[in-house]
Structures are given as structure tokens and as C-alpha cells.
Amino acid sequence: MADGGGERIPTVIADQVHIVYKIYGAGAGRGSATSALSRMVRRKASPAISEVHAVRGISFIAYKGEAVGLIGSNGSGKSTTLAAVAGLLPTASGSIYTDGQPSLLGVNAAMMNDLTGERNVVLGCLAMGMSYAEVREKYQGIVDFSGINERGDFVSLPMRTYSSGMAARLRFSIAAAKTHDVLLIDEALSTGDTAFQRRSEQRIKELRESAGTVFLVSHNNNSIRDTCERTIWLEAGVIRADGPTEEILAEYEKYMKDRR
Ligand SMILES: Nc1ncnc2c1ncn2[C@@H]1O[C@H](COP(=O)(O)OP(=O)(O)OP(=O)(O)O)[C@@H](O)[C@H]1O
């Protein structure tokens, strides 16, 4: 229970959600002149369309103040589910309802590689709706939290000079500077070192307390353990289990061990 037994306020409702990726031109001879000619001769209008049915009828309700872990083996539909909750992917059937604005913080979240870390902090904060005054107030805290400048003045260098871990840390620090109604985090924590991971876990706890709901996708079971009290386990696009993190992780760890 998220709030110690008081009224629980739903923030995300997924109702029988199916998500299907359509892959155009996935057939043999894709894009070549011969395949185009063959299509014309056979009077076929478009190249073959393949479908990947990534999420198959999932339903759950997440509440205000909850941090929910999403686990499952590779390709089980975790990132797809997050992107759909963020409103970035349409559902083939079923519905997702969110109360408030969902923000997806993924490993691929957009940053301008040719601009300095400093510029990216400012742009990122403005994009999240902060005023210049707020950005000025938060700037140093964001840089310190990211630890980017621990070994030199990296924040004045273009982002393309950063390692993938450094870039991920800066992205997380920018996103974490604001309270979110629904914060969706895709693997962001696994790239940082232990000290950064500890800081970000602490920050997720604060974000959760200050407002909304956090979803965390991770292959790092310890991150899930330390951050989320509830975990949803996806396998082949279906919810295999949903419940208290310790119970679900124990089942999942056993499943992964047996599969080896
Ligand atoms: N853009 C895409 N186009 C087509 N199929 C996709 C696309 N993205 C993912 N898929 C497919 O959807 C399924 C679920 O992928 P998804 O990335 O959601 O899994 P995941 O659980 O996040 O995996 P991982 O742990 O490896 O990150 C997989 O079969 C994958 O091949």
C-alpha cells in the first residue's frame, strides 16, 4: 500500500493493452528495383508488412506515491510498455489512462550532442517547462548531482565528448530536477557508478514522496529492490506476476536460474 492505508489515487490505468509494431518492407528483396518490378507485375500495392505483437493484453493500475519496477527477459515488452504509458506508441487495442503528464526518461532521451553539457542542462530544463529564474536556481544542483565535473570541467565541453555513462547521468539529473506526475525511467540507473546509483535511488524516493508515480525498467535487480516496493514481471508481452518486489524478484531470479 503506497500511502499507509489512506485513499489510493490511481495515476496510470492500463486496460487490456495490446501493442503491435508494424514493420514495413520486411519481406525479401526489400527496397530493391527487382522487388518493386515484381510487385508491379503481381499487382501488389505495397511491400510485405510484418507485425510484432510486443504487448499482449496487459492490465494494471498504478497509484500516486508508488514506485513500480518492470522486469523481464530481453524482448519481453518492458520498454514498449513504458513508451505506451508515455503516450509515444499507440495501442492496437485496449486503453491507457494517465492522471497528469507522463515523462519518459530513456537511454535515448534527446540531447544535443554538439552543445555543451551546460547548454543541454539549460535547454532540458526549459523544455520541461522551467522559467529562466528556476533554471538559474537549479543549475548548480543538477551539475553537482550528475557528478560530471568531478574529474575536470566537463560541463563546458560538448556532449559528444562524454562517455555513455556520463551522458546518461546528466540526462537523469536534468529530469530529476523537476517533480513529475508520472516519471518513467528506462534503464537510466544502470549506466552510473555505485555512488551515482545510490544518489539516484535516493532521488527517486524523494520524487515519489513529493508527488507522483515512478516506473523503473531495469535489468539490475538491486536497483529494483532498492527503489520499488511493487514489481510487474513481463514475459513475452504478458504480465506473469505483479506484487511486492521481494516476492516477484525471488520468483524471477528462480525462473532465470532454471532457464540457464
Ligand atoms: N521499433 C520496433 N519495431 C519493431 N519491433 C520492435 C520495436 N521495438 C521493439 N520491438 C519488439 O518488441 C518486442 C518487445 O521489445 P521491448 O524493447 O519492449 O522489450 P524489453 O523487455 O524492453 O527488452 P530489453 O530488456 O532487451 O530492453 C521485442 O520482440 C522487440 O523485437
The ligand as an SDF file (V2000), in Angstrom:
LIG
                    3D

 31 33  0  0  0  0  0  0  0  0999 V2000
   10.7160   -0.3060  -33.0730 N   0  0  0  0  0  0  0  0  0  0  0  0
   10.3940   -1.6060  -33.1020 C   0  0  0  0  0  0  0  0  0  0  0  0
    9.9590   -2.1800  -34.2420 N   0  0  0  0  0  0  0  0  0  0  0  0
    9.6130   -3.4740  -34.2640 C   0  0  0  0  0  0  0  0  0  0  0  0
    9.6780   -4.3080  -33.2070 N   0  0  0  0  0  0  0  0  0  0  0  0
   10.1020   -3.7980  -32.0570 C   0  0  0  0  0  0  0  0  0  0  0  0
   10.4930   -2.4180  -31.9240 C   0  0  0  0  0  0  0  0  0  0  0  0
   10.8900   -2.1970  -30.6410 N   0  0  0  0  0  0  0  0  0  0  0  0
   10.7570   -3.3800  -30.0020 C   0  0  0  0  0  0  0  0  0  0  0  0
   10.2770   -4.3350  -30.8550 N   0  0  0  0  0  0  0  0  0  0  0  0
    9.9650   -5.7200  -30.4980 C   0  0  0  0  0  0  0  0  0  0  0  0
    9.0140   -5.7240  -29.4560 O   0  0  0  0  0  0  0  0  0  0  0  0
    9.3090   -6.7350  -28.5050 C   0  0  0  0  0  0  0  0  0  0  0  0
    9.4600   -6.0890  -27.1210 C   0  0  0  0  0  0  0  0  0  0  0  0
   10.5930   -5.2220  -27.1340 O   0  0  0  0  0  0  0  0  0  0  0  0
   10.9630   -4.2700  -25.9090 P   0  0  0  0  0  0  0  0  0  0  0  0
   12.0950   -3.4080  -26.3410 O   0  0  0  0  0  0  0  0  0  0  0  0
    9.7370   -3.6310  -25.4060 O   0  0  0  0  0  0  0  0  0  0  0  0
   11.4630   -5.3430  -24.8410 O   0  0  0  0  0  0  0  0  0  0  0  0
   12.2570   -5.1300  -23.4790 P   0  0  0  0  0  0  0  0  0  0  0  0
   11.5900   -6.0160  -22.4940 O   0  0  0  0  0  0  0  0  0  0  0  0
   12.3520   -3.6790  -23.1420 O   0  0  0  0  0  0  0  0  0  0  0  0
   13.6680   -5.7170  -23.8730 O   0  0  0  0  0  0  0  0  0  0  0  0
   15.1600   -5.4380  -23.3130 P   0  0  0  0  0  0  0  0  0  0  0  0
   15.2050   -6.0000  -21.9220 O   0  0  0  0  0  0  0  0  0  0  0  0
   16.0110   -6.2180  -24.2390 O   0  0  0  0  0  0  0  0  0  0  0  0
   15.4080   -3.9680  -23.3780 O   0  0  0  0  0  0  0  0  0  0  0  0
   10.5670   -7.4510  -28.9940 C   0  0  0  0  0  0  0  0  0  0  0  0
   10.1500   -8.6050  -29.6750 O   0  0  0  0  0  0  0  0  0  0  0  0
   11.1760   -6.4620  -29.9790 C   0  0  0  0  0  0  0  0  0  0  0  0
   11.8180   -7.1610  -31.0240 O   0  0  0  0  0  0  0  0  0  0  0  0
  1  2  1  0
  2  3  1  0
  2  7  2  0
  3  4  2  0
  4  5  1  0
  5  6  2  0
  6  7  1  0
  6 10  1  0
  7  8  1  0
  8  9  2  0
  9 10  1  0
 10 11  1  0
 11 12  1  0
 11 30  1  0
 12 13  1  0
 13 14  1  0
 13 28  1  0
 14 15  1  0
 15 16  1  0
 16 17  2  0
 16 18  1  0
 16 19  1  0
 19 20  1  0
 20 21  2  0
 20 22  1  0
 20 23  1  0
 23 24  1  0
 24 25  2  0
 24 26  1  0
 24 27  1  0
 28 29  1  0
 28 30  1  0
 30 31  1  0
M  END
$$$$
